[in-house]
Amino acid sequence: MSFTKREKVVADYLIQGFTIKKMADTLFVSTNTIKTQVRSIYKKLGVSNRSDALEKIKEFRFSQSGENDSKAL
């Protein structure tokens, strides 16, 4: 699974519970840009909602915890 640098940032914000608007404001982009990035994350994870995405992201991070940080999400 390969995420762009921005997708990794957005995934971190998802985990922290940021809203779409808060992410957009923090990253100085439109809400539509964030929605597109979130959809891309969902597609790569094979999920269709935030709660499933969070579960997959956390599973992935846990499985990667002993490996090189550059490979972790």
C-alpha positions in Angstrom: 0.0 0.0 0.0 1.5 3.3 -1.1 0.3 6.7 0.1 1.5 10.1 -1.0 3.0 12.4 1.6 -0.2 14.4 1.7 -2.4 11.3 2.1 -0.2 10.4 5.1 -0.8 13.8 6.6 -4.6 13.6 5.9 -4.6 10.0 7.4 -2.9 11.4 10.6 -5.6 14.1 10.8 -8.3 11.4 10.3 -6.9 9.5 13.3 -6.8 12.7 15.3 -10.5 13.3 14.6 -10.2 16.4 12.5 -13.2 17.4 10.4 -12.9 17.9 6.7 -13.1 21.7 7.2 -10.4 21.7 10.0 -8.1 19.7 7.7 -8.7 22.1 4.9 -8.1 25.1 7.1 -5.0 23.6 8.6 -3.5 22.7 5.2 -4.6 25.9 3.4 -6.6 24.0 0.8 -10.3 23.7 -0.2 -12.6 21.2 1.5 -13.0 19.6 -2.0 -9.3 18.9 -2.1 -9.4 17.2 1.3 -12.5 15.2 0.2 -10.6 14.0 -2.9 -7.6 13.0 -0.8 -9.9 11.2 1.7 -11.6 9.3 -1.1 -8.2 8.3 -2.5 -7.2 7.0 1.0 -10.5 5.0 1.2 -10.0 3.5 -2.2 -6.4 2.4 -1.4 -7.6 0.9 1.9 -10.6 -0.8 0.2 -13.1 0.9 2.5 -16.1 3.2 2.1 -16.3 5.1 5.4 -14.2 6.8 8.0 -14.6 4.2 10.8 -13.4 1.4 8.5 -10.5 3.5 7.3 -9.4 4.3 10.8 -9.5 0.7 11.7 -7.4 -0.3 8.7 -4.9 2.6 9.2 -4.4 1.6 12.9 -4.0 -2.1 11.9 -1.4 -1.1 9.3 0.5 1.1 11.7 0.5 -1.7 14.3 1.8 -4.2 11.8 4.5 -1.8 10.7 5.6 -0.7 14.2 8.7 -2.8 14.2 9.8 -1.8 10.7 11.6 1.2 9.2 9.5 4.4 9.7 9.8 5.2 6.0 7.6 2.2 5.2 5.0 3.0 7.8 1.9 5.0 7.0 
